[in-house]
Amino acid sequence: MTHKIPIHQVDAFTRERFTGNPAGVVLDADGLNDTQMLAIARELNNADTAFLFAPDGPDHDVRVRFFTPRTEAGFVGHATIAAHHVLSMRPNAPVRMRQKSKAGIVEVEVRGRGPESRIAIRQNPAPLGRELSSRERLAVLDALALASDDLDPRCPLRVAGAASTRLLIGVRGPGPLSQLKPDISRLTTLSAQIGAAGYFVFALQPPGTDPLTEARMFCPALGIGEDPVSGNAHGLLGVYLVQHGLLAHDRHKAAFTGVQGRWLHRPGRVEIEIEMNGGVVSAVWIIGQAVSVFETAMTFD
C-alpha cells in the first residue's frame, strides 16, 4: 500500500528563514519503520528530524521520535519547537499538547497565533553535576584555545543534565567567544573522560540586559561540530544561573533570554522561564519562535 507523508523544513528559535536551528518535521509517520526514518533523517541532513505519530495512550496527545543522520535521540528541543510550529498552522490546532518521546512526557504550549506565535516547552529541571578538577579544566581550556583568564570567575565549570549532558563554561564577554578554536578530536575524547556530550560556552551580560547571555556550543561526540542554537542547553543554563546566584528571582519565578549562532551566521534567540518553589527550581520553560522554510511530500510503497 502506498504511504504518502508530509515533510517540512523549519528554522527554530528565529522568525527569519535561514537563521536559527534547522530541523525536519515528518507528519503522519505511523507507517514508517526505523530504517526508513533514519534514511529520511540522513537525506534531510539536519542535525535532527522529528517524526510525529498518533498517541499510544491516554496520557499524551502526540508521540514524537527524533533522529539524527546517525542515530535516534531521546528528546530534541529545537525539533520540538519546529514540530509544534507545524502543528499550530493546522485549522483548529490546540494551544496545549502533551508530547511523549523516549525521554518522557513534556507539556507544549502555543502562545499567540500567526507569525509572532511562540512555542513553549515545560520540562522538569535537569540536575547539575560535578565541577571539573583542575586537570580536567585545563585540558578543556586547551582544547577550546581558551586561557584561564578568559573564564568568568563567578562560573565554575560544571557538568549539567541527565540523559543529555553538557559542560557549562562561563567566559568574560564576547571576546573569548569569538576567539574559540575548538579541537574537535580532543573535545570528542574529553567528552568520554569527563562525562559531557557537549560544551556550552556562554558569556553573561550585566543584570537587566536583554539578551542576558550569548553562547556557542560544540558537540563533536554527537556528530555536531557546532550547534547553531540549543534550547536544552539554555534550560540547563537557567538552573545553573539560579543555583549560582547569577539570575535575579523573587523565589517564585525567573526569566532570561539567550542568543546563539552568530558565528555560524545562523543567529537565534531562546527565552527561558523558570518556575520556583521557595527559591528552588521546580520547572523550566524553553520558549522560541519558528519559521517554515519549505514543505514537500515523500511516497513509500
Long-range contacts (C-beta under 8 A, 24 or more apart in sequence): 1-301, 2-299, 2-300, 2-301, 3-31, 3-32, 3-299, 3-300, 3-301, 4-297, 4-298, 4-299, 4-300, 5-29, 5-31, 5-32, 5-297, 5-298, 5-299, 5-300, 6-295, 6-296, 6-297, 7-40, 7-44, 7-295, 7-296, 7-297, 7-298, 8-82, 8-86, 8-292, 8-294, 8-295, 9-44, 9-46, 9-292, 9-293, 9-294, 9-295, 10-82, 10-83, 10-85, 10-86, 10-290, 10-291, 10-292, 10-293, 11-82, 11-290, 11-291, 11-293, 12-78, 12-79, 12-81, 12-82, 12-85, 12-229, 12-231, 12-268, 12-288, 12-289, 12-290, 13-78, 13-81, 13-229, 13-231, 13-260, 13-261, 13-268, 13-269, 13-270, 13-288, 13-289, 13-290, 14-229, 14-266, 14-267, 14-268, 14-269, 14-288, 14-289, 14-290, 14-291, 15-115, 15-116, 15-289, 15-290, 15-291, 16-291, 17-291, 17-293, 18-266, 18-293, 19-261, 19-265, 19-266, 19-267, 19-268, 20-78, 20-228, 20-229, 20-261, 20-266, 20-267, 20-268, 20-288, 20-290, 20-291, 21-47, 21-78, 21-227, 21-228, 21-229, 21-230, 21-261, 21-266, 21-268, 22-46, 22-47, 22-228, 22-266, 22-293, 23-47, 23-48, 23-49, 23-50, 23-76, 23-78, 23-79, 23-81, 23-82, 23-83, 24-48, 24-49, 24-50, 24-79, 24-82, 25-49, 25-50, 25-52, 25-79, 25-82, 25-83, 25-86, 26-50, 26-51, 26-52, 27-52, 27-86, 28-52, 29-53, 29-65, 30-54, 31-300, 32-300, 34-72, 36-300, 37-65, 37-67, 37-72, 38-67, 38-69, 38-71, 38-72, 40-67, 40-298, 41-67, 41-68, 41-69, 42-69, 45-69, 47-224, 47-227, 48-73, 48-76, 48-78, 48-79, 49-79, 50-76, 50-79, 50-80, 50-82, 50-83, 52-83, 52-87, 55-100, 56-100, 57-100, 59-98, 59-100, 59-105, 60-98, 60-99, 60-100, 60-105, 61-94, 61-97, 61-98, 61-99, 62-87, 62-97, 62-98, 62-99, 62-100, 63-99, 63-100, 63-101, 64-99, 64-100, 64-101, 65-101, 65-102, 66-101, 68-222, 68-223, 69-223, 70-223, 72-102, 73-164, 74-101, 74-102, 74-103, 74-163, 74-164, 75-101, 75-102, 75-103, 75-104, 75-106, 75-163, 75-164, 75-232, 76-232, 77-121, 77-230, 77-231, 77-232, 77-235, 77-286, 78-229, 78-230, 78-231, 78-288, 80-106, 80-108, 80-119, 80-121, 80-231, 81-119, 81-121, 81-231, 81-286, 81-288, 81-289, 81-290, 82-290, 84-108, 84-110, 84-119, 85-117, 85-119, 85-289, 85-290, 85-291, 85-292, 86-292, 88-113, 88-117, 88-119, 89-292, 103-163, 111-287, 115-291, 116-289, 117-289, 118-271, 118-287, 118-288, 118-289, 119-287, 119-288, 119-289, 119-290, 120-273, 120-285, 120-286, 120-287, 121-231, 121-285, 121-286, 121-287, 122-283, 122-284, 122-285, 123-235, 123-283, 123-284, 123-285, 123-286, 124-283, 124-284, 125-235, 125-239, 125-281, 125-282, 125-283, 125-284, 126-160, 126-161, 126-162, 126-235, 126-236, 126-239, 126-284, 127-160, 127-161, 127-162, 128-158, 128-159, 128-160, 128-236, 128-239, 128-240, 128-243, 129-158, 129-159, 129-160, 129-161, 129-165, 129-195, 130-158, 130-159, 131-156, 131-157, 131-158, 132-156, 132-157, 132-158, 132-159, 132-167, 132-194, 136-190, 136-193, 136-194, 139-186, 139-190, 140-167, 140-169, 140-187, 140-190, 140-194, 140-199, 142-183, 142-186, 143-182, 143-183, 143-186, 143-187, 143-190, 144-169, 144-180, 144-181, 144-182, 144-183, 144-187, 144-199, 144-201, 144-218, 145-179, 145-180, 145-181, 145-182, 145-183, 146-171, 146-176, 146-179, 146-180, 150-175, 150-176, 152-203, 152-204, 154-204, 154-244, 154-246, 155-204, 155-244, 155-246, 156-244, 158-240, 159-194, 159-195, 159-196, 160-236, 160-237, 160-239, 160-240, 161-232, 161-236, 164-197, 164-232, 165-195, 165-196, 165-197, 165-198, 166-196, 166-197, 166-198, 166-199, 166-200, 166-217, 166-232, 166-233, 166-236, 167-194, 167-196, 167-198, 167-199, 167-200, 168-200, 168-202, 168-236, 168-237, 168-240, 169-199, 169-200, 169-201, 169-202, 170-202, 170-203, 170-204, 171-201, 171-202, 171-203, 172-203, 173-203, 174-203, 174-214, 176-201, 176-203, 177-201, 177-203, 177-214, 177-215, 177-216, 177-263, 178-263, 180-216, 182-218, 182-220, 182-225, 182-226, 184-218, 184-220, 184-225, 185-220, 187-218, 187-220, 187-221, 188-220, 188-221, 191-220, 191-221, 192-221, 197-221, 197-222, 198-222, 198-224, 198-227, 198-233, 200-230, 200-233, 200-236, 200-237, 202-237, 202-258, 204-241, 204-246, 207-248, 210-257, 211-256, 211-257, 211-258, 211-259, 211-269, 212-247, 212-256, 212-257, 212-258, 213-237, 213-256, 213-257, 213-258, 213-259, 214-258, 214-259, 214-260, 214-262, 215-258, 215-259, 215-260, 216-260, 216-263, 217-260, 226-263, 226-264, 227-260, 228-260, 228-261, 228-264, 228-266, 228-268, 229-260, 229-261, 229-266, 229-267, 229-268, 229-269, 229-270, 229-288, 230-260, 230-270, 231-270, 231-286, 231-288, 232-286, 234-258, 234-260, 234-270, 234-272, 234-286, 235-272, 235-284, 235-286, 237-272, 238-272, 238-274, 238-281, 238-284, 239-274, 239-281, 239-284, 242-274, 242-276, 242-281, 243-281, 247-274, 249-274, 249-276, 249-279, 251-276, 251-278, 251-279, 252-276, 252-277
